[in-house]
Amino acid sequence: MSKTLKSTIELQVELDENRIPEKLSWTAKDGGVNKEEAKAMMLSVWDSKAQETLRIDLWTKDMPCLLYTSPSPRD
């Protein structure tokens, strides 16, 4: 039988006093990534028992939202 390999991906979320993300970073040592900063993260996990996807989307406070910052064609 072959040896089972494991790999870890670590996500860090720094929150303000209102629990709003201020800083996001991730580490994947197997991929050579160490505390790389990100402005947004989207994580999806499949729950095979419930047959559904569990999802969390995180954005930092300073992440621009194009939905609200782009000029509308109606303006």
N, CA, C and O atoms as a Maestro MAE file, in Angstrom:
{
 s_m_m2io_version
 :::
 2.0.0
}

f_m_ct {
 s_m_title
 :::
 protein
 m_atom[300] {
  # First column is atom index #
  i_m_mmod_type
  r_m_x_coord
  r_m_y_coord
  r_m_z_coord
  i_m_residue_number
  s_m_chain_name
  s_m_pdb_residue_name
  s_m_pdb_atom_name
  i_m_atomic_number
  :::
  1 25 0.846 -1.185 0.000 1 A "MET " " N  " 7
  2 3 0.000 0.000 0.000 1 A "MET " " CA " 6
  3 2 0.891 1.249 0.000 1 A "MET " " C  " 6
  4 15 1.915 1.287 0.683 1 A "MET " " O  " 8
  5 25 0.497 2.261 -0.766 2 A "SER " " N  " 7
  6 3 1.301 3.489 -0.841 2 A "SER " " CA " 6
  7 2 1.056 4.379 0.378 2 A "SER " " C  " 6
  8 15 0.004 4.316 1.015 2 A "SER " " O  " 8
  9 25 2.040 5.194 0.678 3 A "LYS " " N  " 7
  10 3 1.968 6.104 1.814 3 A "LYS " " CA " 6
  11 2 1.003 7.254 1.497 3 A "LYS " " C  " 6
  12 15 1.045 7.813 0.400 3 A "LYS " " O  " 8
  13 25 0.150 7.602 2.439 4 A "THR " " N  " 7
  14 3 -0.790 8.707 2.277 4 A "THR " " CA " 6
  15 2 -0.068 10.019 2.552 4 A "THR " " C  " 6
  16 15 0.630 10.156 3.557 4 A "THR " " O  " 8
  17 25 -0.240 10.972 1.660 5 A "LEU " " N  " 7
  18 3 0.347 12.301 1.836 5 A "LEU " " CA " 6
  19 2 -0.725 13.269 2.324 5 A "LEU " " C  " 6
  20 15 -1.900 13.124 1.988 5 A "LEU " " O  " 8
  21 25 -0.324 14.235 3.102 6 A "LYS " " N  " 7
  22 3 -1.240 15.276 3.580 6 A "LYS " " CA " 6
  23 2 -0.624 16.637 3.311 6 A "LYS " " C  " 6
  24 15 0.596 16.805 3.333 6 A "LYS " " O  " 8
  25 25 -1.491 17.600 3.057 7 A "SER " " N  " 7
  26 3 -1.057 18.972 2.827 7 A "SER " " CA " 6
  27 2 -2.001 19.896 3.596 7 A "SER " " C  " 6
  28 15 -3.180 19.585 3.764 7 A "SER " " O  " 8
  29 25 -1.485 21.019 4.056 8 A "THR " " N  " 7
  30 3 -2.285 21.965 4.829 8 A "THR " " CA " 6
  31 2 -2.326 23.313 4.126 8 A "THR " " C  " 6
  32 15 -1.310 23.818 3.650 8 A "THR " " O  " 8
  33 25 -3.519 23.880 4.072 9 A "ILE " " N  " 7
  34 3 -3.714 25.257 3.614 9 A "ILE " " CA " 6
  35 2 -4.309 26.003 4.800 9 A "ILE " " C  " 6
  36 15 -5.354 25.615 5.323 9 A "ILE " " O  " 8
  37 25 -3.648 27.063 5.219 10 A "GLU " " N  " 7
  38 3 -4.073 27.818 6.399 10 A "GLU " " CA " 6
  39 2 -4.589 29.182 5.978 10 A "GLU " " C  " 6
  40 15 -3.943 29.882 5.197 10 A "GLU " " O  " 8
  41 25 -5.760 29.564 6.497 11 A "LEU " " N  " 7
  42 3 -6.349 30.879 6.251 11 A "LEU " " CA " 6
  43 2 -6.348 31.651 7.563 11 A "LEU " " C  " 6
  44 15 -6.733 31.119 8.604 11 A "LEU " " O  " 8
  45 25 -5.912 32.913 7.510 12 A "GLN " " N  " 7
  46 3 -5.928 33.767 8.699 12 A "GLN " " CA " 6
  47 2 -6.799 34.986 8.416 12 A "GLN " " C  " 6
  48 15 -6.683 35.621 7.368 12 A "GLN " " O  " 8
  49 25 -7.667 35.298 9.364 13 A "VAL " " N  " 7
  50 3 -8.572 36.437 9.237 13 A "VAL " " CA " 6
  51 2 -8.387 37.313 10.467 13 A "VAL " " C  " 6
  52 15 -8.635 36.875 11.590 13 A "VAL " " O  " 8
  53 25 -7.947 38.562 10.251 14 A "GLU " " N  " 7
  54 3 -7.842 39.532 11.347 14 A "GLU " " CA " 6
  55 2 -9.094 40.395 11.319 14 A "GLU " " C  " 6
  56 15 -9.451 40.959 10.284 14 A "GLU " " O  " 8
  57 25 -9.766 40.492 12.480 15 A "LEU " " N  " 7
  58 3 -11.040 41.196 12.575 15 A "LEU " " CA " 6
  59 2 -10.904 42.486 13.378 15 A "LEU " " C  " 6
  60 15 -10.032 42.603 14.239 15 A "LEU " " O  " 8
  61 25 -11.775 43.453 13.089 16 A "ASP " " N  " 7
  62 3 -11.825 44.657 13.918 16 A "ASP " " CA " 6
  63 2 -12.732 44.387 15.121 16 A "ASP " " C  " 6
  64 15 -13.187 43.258 15.309 16 A "ASP " " O  " 8
  65 25 -12.994 45.396 15.926 17 A "GLU " " N  " 7
  66 3 -13.809 45.217 17.131 17 A "GLU " " CA " 6
  67 2 -15.248 44.819 16.812 17 A "GLU " " C  " 6
  68 15 -15.940 44.282 17.677 17 A "GLU " " O  " 8
  69 25 -15.709 45.070 15.591 18 A "ASN " " N  " 7
  70 3 -17.059 44.677 15.165 18 A "ASN " " CA " 6
  71 2 -17.064 43.352 14.402 18 A "ASN " " C  " 6
  72 15 -18.070 42.977 13.800 18 A "ASN " " O  " 8
  73 25 -15.928 42.648 14.432 19 A "ARG " " N  " 7
  74 3 -15.754 41.352 13.777 19 A "ARG " " CA " 6
  75 2 -15.855 41.448 12.249 19 A "ARG " " C  " 6
  76 15 -16.295 40.510 11.584 19 A "ARG " " O  " 8
  77 25 -15.443 42.591 11.710 20 A "ILE " " N  " 7
  78 3 -15.371 42.809 10.265 20 A "ILE " " CA " 6
  79 2 -13.930 42.522 9.833 20 A "ILE " " C  " 6
  80 15 -12.996 43.032 10.452 20 A "ILE " " O  " 8
  81 25 -13.730 41.711 8.777 21 A "PRO " " N  " 7
  82 3 -12.356 41.400 8.348 21 A "PRO " " CA " 6
  83 2 -11.583 42.652 7.930 21 A "PRO " " C  " 6
  84 15 -12.047 43.444 7.111 21 A "PRO " " O  " 8
  85 25 -10.402 42.808 8.508 22 A "GLU " " N  " 7
  86 3 -9.503 43.902 8.140 22 A "GLU " " CA " 6
  87 2 -8.332 43.401 7.308 22 A "GLU " " C  " 6
  88 15 -7.833 44.112 6.436 22 A "GLU " " O  " 8
  89 25 -7.895 42.174 7.580 23 A "LYS " " N  " 7
  90 3 -6.739 41.621 6.875 23 A "LYS " " CA " 6
  91 2 -6.948 40.120 6.688 23 A "LYS " " C  " 6
  92 15 -7.330 39.413 7.620 23 A "LYS " " O  " 8
  93 25 -6.690 39.643 5.464 24 A "LEU " " N  " 7
  94 3 -6.779 38.222 5.141 24 A "LEU " " CA " 6
  95 2 -5.427 37.762 4.627 24 A "LEU " " C  " 6
  96 15 -4.774 38.473 3.864 24 A "LEU " " O  " 8
  97 25 -5.006 36.577 5.043 25 A "SER " " N  " 7
  98 3 -3.767 36.010 4.510 25 A "SER " " CA " 6
  99 2 -3.892 34.494 4.485 25 A "SER " " C  " 6
  100 15 -4.731 33.912 5.172 25 A "SER " " O  " 8
  101 25 -3.042 33.869 3.682 26 A "TRP " " N  " 7
  102 3 -3.082 32.414 3.563 26 A "TRP " " CA " 6
  103 2 -1.680 31.849 3.414 26 A "TRP " " C  " 6
  104 15 -0.762 32.513 2.930 26 A "TRP " " O  " 8
  105 25 -1.546 30.595 3.847 27 A "THR " " N  " 7
  106 3 -0.269 29.896 3.789 27 A "THR " " CA " 6
  107 2 -0.505 28.505 3.216 27 A "THR " " C  " 6
  108 15 -1.435 27.809 3.624 27 A "THR " " O  " 8
  109 25 0.337 28.100 2.272 28 A "ALA " " N  " 7
  110 3 0.336 26.748 1.710 28 A "ALA " " CA " 6
  111 2 1.797 26.373 1.516 28 A "ALA " " C  " 6
  112 15 2.363 26.582 0.443 28 A "ALA " " O  " 8
  113 25 2.405 25.817 2.559 29 A "LYS " " N  " 7
  114 3 3.845 25.562 2.551 29 A "LYS " " CA " 6
  115 2 4.270 24.654 1.406 29 A "LYS " " C  " 6
  116 15 5.354 24.833 0.851 29 A "LYS " " O  " 8
  117 25 3.431 23.676 1.041 30 A "ASP " " N  " 7
  118 3 3.767 22.795 -0.087 30 A "ASP " " CA " 6
  119 2 3.873 23.563 -1.402 30 A "ASP " " C  " 6
  120 15 4.599 23.159 -2.310 30 A "ASP " " O  " 8
  121 25 3.148 24.666 -1.495 31 A "GLY " " N  " 7
  122 3 3.165 25.483 -2.701 31 A "GLY " " CA " 6
  123 2 4.094 26.675 -2.617 31 A "GLY " " C  " 6
  124 15 4.151 27.487 -3.540 31 A "GLY " " O  " 8
  125 25 4.825 26.789 -1.517 32 A "GLY " " N  " 7
  126 3 5.754 27.902 -1.360 32 A "GLY " " CA " 6
  127 2 5.082 29.219 -1.006 32 A "GLY " " C  " 6
  128 15 5.662 30.284 -1.217 32 A "GLY " " O  " 8
  129 25 3.870 29.162 -0.471 33 A "VAL " " N  " 7
  130 3 3.137 30.379 -0.101 33 A "VAL " " CA " 6
  131 2 3.194 30.528 1.418 33 A "VAL " " C  " 6
  132 15 2.859 29.597 2.150 33 A "VAL " " O  " 8
  133 25 3.620 31.710 1.892 34 A "ASN " " N  " 7
  134 3 3.724 31.939 3.329 34 A "ASN " " CA " 6
  135 2 3.119 33.295 3.687 34 A "ASN " " C  " 6
  136 15 3.689 34.339 3.370 34 A "ASN " " O  " 8
  137 25 1.983 33.273 4.338 35 A "LYS " " N  " 7
  138 3 1.286 34.478 4.792 35 A "LYS " " CA " 6
  139 2 1.111 35.497 3.669 35 A "LYS " " C  " 6
  140 15 1.413 36.679 3.837 35 A "LYS " " O  " 8
  141 25 0.623 35.032 2.532 36 A "GLU " " N  " 7
  142 3 0.351 35.903 1.383 36 A "GLU " " CA " 6
  143 2 -0.952 36.655 1.637 36 A "GLU " " C  " 6
  144 15 -1.972 36.052 1.970 36 A "GLU " " O  " 8
  145 25 -0.910 37.980 1.477 37 A "GLU " " N  " 7
  146 3 -2.099 38.791 1.724 37 A "GLU " " CA " 6
  147 2 -3.103 38.639 0.593 37 A "GLU " " C  " 6
  148 15 -2.730 38.472 -0.569 37 A "GLU " " O  " 8
  149 25 -4.387 38.700 0.949 38 A "ALA " " N  " 7
  150 3 -5.480 38.652 -0.027 38 A "ALA " " CA " 6
  151 2 -6.520 39.696 0.384 38 A "ALA " " C  " 6
  152 15 -6.648 40.011 1.567 38 A "ALA " " O  " 8
  153 25 -7.250 40.223 -0.573 39 A "LYS " " N  " 7
  154 3 -8.314 41.182 -0.284 39 A "LYS " " CA " 6
  155 2 -9.670 40.494 -0.137 39 A "LYS " " C  " 6
  156 15 -10.590 41.049 0.463 39 A "LYS " " O  " 8
  157 25 -9.791 39.278 -0.690 40 A "ALA " " N  " 7
  158 3 -11.038 38.515 -0.593 40 A "ALA " " CA " 6
  159 2 -10.704 37.034 -0.631 40 A "ALA " " C  " 6
  160 15 -9.688 36.626 -1.193 40 A "ALA " " O  " 8
  161 25 -11.586 36.224 -0.015 41 A "MET " " N  " 7
  162 3 -11.460 34.766 -0.030 41 A "MET " " CA " 6
  163 2 -12.850 34.170 -0.179 41 A "MET " " C  " 6
  164 15 -13.815 34.649 0.417 41 A "MET " " O  " 8
  165 25 -12.939 33.126 -0.977 42 A "MET " " N  " 7
  166 3 -14.180 32.382 -1.118 42 A "MET " " CA " 6
  167 2 -13.856 30.916 -0.869 42 A "MET " " C  " 6
  168 15 -12.973 30.358 -1.520 42 A "MET " " O  " 8
  169 25 -14.555 30.291 0.059 43 A "LEU " " N  " 7
  170 3 -14.293 28.907 0.416 43 A "LEU " " CA " 6
  171 2 -15.596 28.120 0.316 43 A "LEU " " C  " 6
  172 15 -16.613 28.523 0.880 43 A "LEU " " O  " 8
  173 25 -15.565 27.011 -0.393 44 A "SER " " N  " 7
  174 3 -16.723 26.123 -0.513 44 A "SER " " CA " 6
  175 2 -16.318 24.721 -0.094 44 A "SER " " C  " 6
  176 15 -15.239 24.245 -0.446 44 A "SER " " O  " 8
  177 25 -17.191 24.063 0.663 45 A "VAL " " N  " 7
  178 3 -16.951 22.710 1.143 45 A "VAL " " CA " 6
  179 2 -18.200 21.879 0.856 45 A "VAL " " C  " 6
  180 15 -19.317 22.313 1.137 45 A "VAL " " O  " 8
  181 25 -18.008 20.685 0.295 46 A "TRP " " N  " 7
  182 3 -19.135 19.799 -0.009 46 A "TRP " " CA " 6
  183 2 -19.436 18.919 1.200 46 A "TRP " " C  " 6
  184 15 -18.551 18.220 1.692 46 A "TRP " " O  " 8
  185 25 -20.669 18.948 1.678 47 A "ASP " " N  " 7
  186 3 -21.134 18.087 2.764 47 A "ASP " " CA " 6
  187 2 -21.864 16.913 2.123 47 A "ASP " " C  " 6
  188 15 -23.006 17.053 1.686 47 A "ASP " " O  " 8
  189 25 -21.208 15.760 2.065 48 A "SER " " N  " 7
  190 3 -21.787 14.614 1.352 48 A "SER " " CA " 6
  191 2 -22.987 14.022 2.084 48 A "SER " " C  " 6
  192 15 -23.880 13.469 1.443 48 A "SER " " O  " 8
  193 25 -23.028 14.127 3.418 49 A "LYS " " N  " 7
  194 3 -24.190 13.615 4.158 49 A "LYS " " CA " 6
  195 2 -25.447 14.415 3.831 49 A "LYS " " C  " 6
  196 15 -26.496 13.853 3.515 49 A "LYS " " O  " 8
  197 25 -25.321 15.727 3.913 50 A "ALA " " N  " 7
  198 3 -26.469 16.608 3.663 50 A "ALA " " CA " 6
  199 2 -26.673 16.880 2.180 50 A "ALA " " C  " 6
  200 15 -27.697 17.437 1.783 50 A "ALA " " O  " 8
  201 25 -25.692 16.486 1.352 51 A "GLN " " N  " 7
  202 3 -25.759 16.732 -0.096 51 A "GLN " " CA " 6
  203 2 -25.928 18.220 -0.398 51 A "GLN " " C  " 6
  204 15 -26.795 18.618 -1.176 51 A "GLN " " O  " 8
  205 25 -25.079 19.033 0.236 52 A "GLU " " N  " 7
  206 3 -25.147 20.472 0.008 52 A "GLU " " CA " 6
  207 2 -23.757 21.086 0.127 52 A "GLU " " C  " 6
  208 15 -22.838 20.487 0.685 52 A "GLU " " O  " 8
  209 25 -23.631 22.274 -0.403 53 A "THR " " N  " 7
  210 3 -22.377 23.012 -0.334 53 A "THR " " CA " 6
  211 2 -22.456 24.045 0.776 53 A "THR " " C  " 6
  212 15 -23.436 24.781 0.895 53 A "THR " " O  " 8
  213 25 -21.407 24.088 1.585 54 A "LEU " " N  " 7
  214 3 -21.281 25.107 2.627 54 A "LEU " " CA " 6
  215 2 -20.288 26.135 2.105 54 A "LEU " " C  " 6
  216 15 -19.215 25.767 1.627 54 A "LEU " " O  " 8
  217 25 -20.624 27.408 2.188 55 A "ARG " " N  " 7
  218 3 -19.789 28.433 1.573 55 A "ARG " " CA " 6
  219 2 -19.637 29.647 2.472 55 A "ARG " " C  " 6
  220 15 -20.566 30.049 3.173 55 A "ARG " " O  " 8
  221 25 -18.441 30.220 2.432 56 A "ILE " " N  " 7
  222 3 -18.194 31.483 3.128 56 A "ILE " " CA " 6
  223 2 -17.387 32.385 2.189 56 A "ILE " " C  " 6
  224 15 -16.388 31.962 1.607 56 A "ILE " " O  " 8
  225 25 -17.838 33.625 2.055 57 A "ASP " " N  " 7
  226 3 -17.144 34.641 1.257 57 A "ASP " " CA " 6
  227 2 -16.719 35.751 2.212 57 A "ASP " " C  " 6
  228 15 -17.532 36.263 2.981 57 A "ASP " " O  " 8
  229 25 -15.442 36.118 2.156 58 A "LEU " " N  " 7
  230 3 -14.915 37.175 3.017 58 A "LEU " " CA " 6
  231 2 -14.251 38.260 2.174 58 A "LEU " " C  " 6
  232 15 -13.540 37.963 1.214 58 A "LEU " " O  " 8
  233 25 -14.486 39.501 2.537 59 A "TRP " " N  " 7
  234 3 -13.826 40.648 1.907 59 A "TRP " " CA " 6
  235 2 -13.283 41.531 3.012 59 A "TRP " " C  " 6
  236 15 -13.884 41.637 4.081 59 A "TRP " " O  " 8
  237 25 -12.155 42.161 2.760 60 A "THR " " N  " 7
  238 3 -11.646 43.139 3.717 60 A "THR " " CA " 6
  239 2 -12.423 44.446 3.549 60 A "THR " " C  " 6
  240 15 -13.069 44.667 2.525 60 A "THR " " O  " 8
  241 25 -12.353 45.300 4.561 61 A "LYS " " N  " 7
  242 3 -13.064 46.586 4.517 61 A "LYS " " CA " 6
  243 2 -12.654 47.441 3.323 61 A "LYS " " C  " 6
  244 15 -13.472 48.168 2.758 61 A "LYS " " O  " 8
  245 25 -11.383 47.348 2.946 62 A "ASP " " N  " 7
  246 3 -10.903 48.210 1.864 62 A "ASP " " CA " 6
  247 2 -11.052 47.574 0.480 62 A "ASP " " C  " 6
  248 15 -10.530 48.114 -0.495 62 A "ASP " " O  " 8
  249 25 -11.745 46.453 0.372 63 A "MET " " N  " 7
  250 3 -11.972 45.806 -0.921 63 A "MET " " CA " 6
  251 2 -13.042 46.600 -1.670 63 A "MET " " C  " 6
  252 15 -14.170 46.717 -1.190 63 A "MET " " O  " 8
  253 25 -12.706 47.142 -2.829 64 A "PRO " " N  " 7
  254 3 -13.712 47.903 -3.574 64 A "PRO " " CA " 6
  255 2 -14.801 46.981 -4.104 64 A "PRO " " C  " 6
  256 15 -14.522 45.864 -4.540 64 A "PRO " " O  " 8
  257 25 -16.011 47.441 -4.066 65 A "CYS " " N  " 7
  258 3 -17.132 46.683 -4.596 65 A "CYS " " CA " 6
  259 2 -17.584 47.363 -5.880 65 A "CYS " " C  " 6
  260 15 -18.154 48.453 -5.834 65 A "CYS " " O  " 8
  261 25 -17.339 46.740 -7.012 66 A "LEU " " N  " 7
  262 3 -17.659 47.355 -8.301 66 A "LEU " " CA " 6
  263 2 -19.152 47.574 -8.485 66 A "LEU " " C  " 6
  264 15 -19.566 48.465 -9.228 66 A "LEU " " O  " 8
  265 25 -19.950 46.775 -7.821 67 A "LEU " " N  " 7
  266 3 -21.391 46.931 -7.925 67 A "LEU " " CA " 6
  267 2 -21.819 48.330 -7.483 67 A "LEU " " C  " 6
  268 15 -22.754 48.902 -8.043 67 A "LEU " " O  " 8
  269 25 -21.137 48.874 -6.482 68 A "TYR " " N  " 7
  270 3 -21.525 50.171 -5.942 68 A "TYR " " CA " 6
  271 2 -20.617 51.322 -6.358 68 A "TYR " " C  " 6
  272 15 -20.970 52.485 -6.163 68 A "TYR " " O  " 8
  273 25 -19.460 51.019 -6.925 69 A "THR " " N  " 7
  274 3 -18.542 52.087 -7.276 69 A "THR " " CA " 6
  275 2 -18.495 52.402 -8.766 69 A "THR " " C  " 6
  276 15 -18.027 53.469 -9.165 69 A "THR " " O  " 8
  277 25 -18.975 51.482 -9.581 70 A "SER " " N  " 7
  278 3 -18.941 51.716 -11.029 70 A "SER " " CA " 6
  279 2 -20.109 52.620 -11.424 70 A "SER " " C  " 6
  280 15 -21.200 52.529 -10.862 70 A "SER " " O  " 8
  281 25 -19.858 53.487 -12.395 71 A "PRO " " N  " 7
  282 3 -20.995 54.310 -12.867 71 A "PRO " " CA " 6
  283 2 -22.025 53.430 -13.567 71 A "PRO " " C  " 6
  284 15 -21.678 52.526 -14.327 71 A "PRO " " O  " 8
  285 25 -23.254 53.702 -13.303 72 A "SER " " N  " 7
  286 3 -24.340 52.945 -13.927 72 A "SER " " CA " 6
  287 2 -24.652 53.533 -15.292 72 A "SER " " C  " 6
  288 15 -24.562 54.748 -15.471 72 A "SER " " O  " 8
  289 25 -25.019 52.691 -16.267 73 A "PRO " " N  " 7
  290 3 -25.422 53.220 -17.577 73 A "PRO " " CA " 6
  291 2 -26.656 54.110 -17.473 73 A "PRO " " C  " 6
  292 15 -26.940 54.907 -18.368 73 A "PRO " " O  " 8
  293 25 -27.385 53.963 -16.366 74 A "ARG " " N  " 7
  294 3 -28.604 54.774 -16.186 74 A "ARG " " CA " 6
  295 2 -28.291 56.140 -15.599 74 A "ARG " " C  " 6
  296 15 -29.160 57.011 -15.581 74 A "ARG " " O  " 8
  297 25 -27.062 56.350 -15.115 75 A "ASP " " N  " 7
  298 3 -26.711 57.653 -14.507 75 A "ASP " " CA " 6
  299 2 -26.461 58.700 -15.558 75 A "ASP " " C  " 6
  300 15 -26.156 59.846 -15.227 75 A "ASP " " O  " 8
  :::
 }
 m_bond[299] {
  # First column is bond index #
  i_m_from
  i_m_to
  i_m_order
  :::
  1 1 2 1
  2 2 3 1
  3 3 4 2
  4 3 5 1
  5 5 6 1
  6 6 7 1
  7 7 8 2
  8 7 9 1
  9 9 10 1
  10 10 11 1
  11 11 12 2
  12 11 13 1
  13 13 14 1
  14 14 15 1
  15 15 16 2
  16 15 17 1
  17 17 18 1
  18 18 19 1
  19 19 20 2
  20 19 21 1
  21 21 22 1
  22 22 23 1
  23 23 24 2
  24 23 25 1
  25 25 26 1
  26 26 27 1
  27 27 28 2
  28 27 29 1
  29 29 30 1
  30 30 31 1
  31 31 32 2
  32 31 33 1
  33 33 34 1
  34 34 35 1
  35 35 36 2
  36 35 37 1
  37 37 38 1
  38 38 39 1
  39 39 40 2
  40 39 41 1
  41 41 42 1
  42 42 43 1
  43 43 44 2
  44 43 45 1
  45 45 46 1
  46 46 47 1
  47 47 48 2
  48 47 49 1
  49 49 50 1
  50 50 51 1
  51 51 52 2
  52 51 53 1
  53 53 54 1
  54 54 55 1
  55 55 56 2
  56 55 57 1
  57 57 58 1
  58 58 59 1
  59 59 60 2
  60 59 61 1
  61 61 62 1
  62 62 63 1
  63 63 64 2
  64 63 65 1
  65 65 66 1
  66 66 67 1
  67 67 68 2
  68 67 69 1
  69 69 70 1
  70 70 71 1
  71 71 72 2
  72 71 73 1
  73 73 74 1
  74 74 75 1
  75 75 76 2
  76 75 77 1
  77 77 78 1
  78 78 79 1
  79 79 80 2
  80 79 81 1
  81 81 82 1
  82 82 83 1
  83 83 84 2
  84 83 85 1
  85 85 86 1
  86 86 87 1
  87 87 88 2
  88 87 89 1
  89 89 90 1
  90 90 91 1
  91 91 92 2
  92 91 93 1
  93 93 94 1
  94 94 95 1
  95 95 96 2
  96 95 97 1
  97 97 98 1
  98 98 99 1
  99 99 100 2
  100 99 101 1
  101 101 102 1
  102 102 103 1
  103 103 104 2
  104 103 105 1
  105 105 106 1
  106 106 107 1
  107 107 108 2
  108 107 109 1
  109 109 110 1
  110 110 111 1
  111 111 112 2
  112 111 113 1
  113 113 114 1
  114 114 115 1
  115 115 116 2
  116 115 117 1
  117 117 118 1
  118 118 119 1
  119 119 120 2
  120 119 121 1
  121 121 122 1
  122 122 123 1
  123 123 124 2
  124 123 125 1
  125 125 126 1
  126 126 127 1
  127 127 128 2
  128 127 129 1
  129 129 130 1
  130 130 131 1
  131 131 132 2
  132 131 133 1
  133 133 134 1
  134 134 135 1
  135 135 136 2
  136 135 137 1
  137 137 138 1
  138 138 139 1
  139 139 140 2
  140 139 141 1
  141 141 142 1
  142 142 143 1
  143 143 144 2
  144 143 145 1
  145 145 146 1
  146 146 147 1
  147 147 148 2
  148 147 149 1
  149 149 150 1
  150 150 151 1
  151 151 152 2
  152 151 153 1
  153 153 154 1
  154 154 155 1
  155 155 156 2
  156 155 157 1
  157 157 158 1
  158 158 159 1
  159 159 160 2
  160 159 161 1
  161 161 162 1
  162 162 163 1
  163 163 164 2
  164 163 165 1
  165 165 166 1
  166 166 167 1
  167 167 168 2
  168 167 169 1
  169 169 170 1
  170 170 171 1
  171 171 172 2
  172 171 173 1
  173 173 174 1
  174 174 175 1
  175 175 176 2
  176 175 177 1
  177 177 178 1
  178 178 179 1
  179 179 180 2
  180 179 181 1
  181 181 182 1
  182 182 183 1
  183 183 184 2
  184 183 185 1
  185 185 186 1
  186 186 187 1
  187 187 188 2
  188 187 189 1
  189 189 190 1
  190 190 191 1
  191 191 192 2
  192 191 193 1
  193 193 194 1
  194 194 195 1
  195 195 196 2
  196 195 197 1
  197 197 198 1
  198 198 199 1
  199 199 200 2
  200 199 201 1
  201 201 202 1
  202 202 203 1
  203 203 204 2
  204 203 205 1
  205 205 206 1
  206 206 207 1
  207 207 208 2
  208 207 209 1
  209 209 210 1
  210 210 211 1
  211 211 212 2
  212 211 213 1
  213 213 214 1
  214 214 215 1
  215 215 216 2
  216 215 217 1
  217 217 218 1
  218 218 219 1
  219 219 220 2
  220 219 221 1
  221 221 222 1
  222 222 223 1
  223 223 224 2
  224 223 225 1
  225 225 226 1
  226 226 227 1
  227 227 228 2
  228 227 229 1
  229 229 230 1
  230 230 231 1
  231 231 232 2
  232 231 233 1
  233 233 234 1
  234 234 235 1
  235 235 236 2
  236 235 237 1
  237 237 238 1
  238 238 239 1
  239 239 240 2
  240 239 241 1
  241 241 242 1
  242 242 243 1
  243 243 244 2
  244 243 245 1
  245 245 246 1
  246 246 247 1
  247 247 248 2
  248 247 249 1
  249 249 250 1
  250 250 251 1
  251 251 252 2
  252 251 253 1
  253 253 254 1
  254 254 255 1
  255 255 256 2
  256 255 257 1
  257 257 258 1
  258 258 259 1
  259 259 260 2
  260 259 261 1
  261 261 262 1
  262 262 263 1
  263 263 264 2
  264 263 265 1
  265 265 266 1
  266 266 267 1
  267 267 268 2
  268 267 269 1
  269 269 270 1
  270 270 271 1
  271 271 272 2
  272 271 273 1
  273 273 274 1
  274 274 275 1
  275 275 276 2
  276 275 277 1
  277 277 278 1
  278 278 279 1
  279 279 280 2
  280 279 281 1
  281 281 282 1
  282 282 283 1
  283 283 284 2
  284 283 285 1
  285 285 286 1
  286 286 287 1
  287 287 288 2
  288 287 289 1
  289 289 290 1
  290 290 291 1
  291 291 292 2
  292 291 293 1
  293 293 294 1
  294 294 295 1
  295 295 296 2
  296 295 297 1
  297 297 298 1
  298 298 299 1
  299 299 300 2
  :::
 }
}
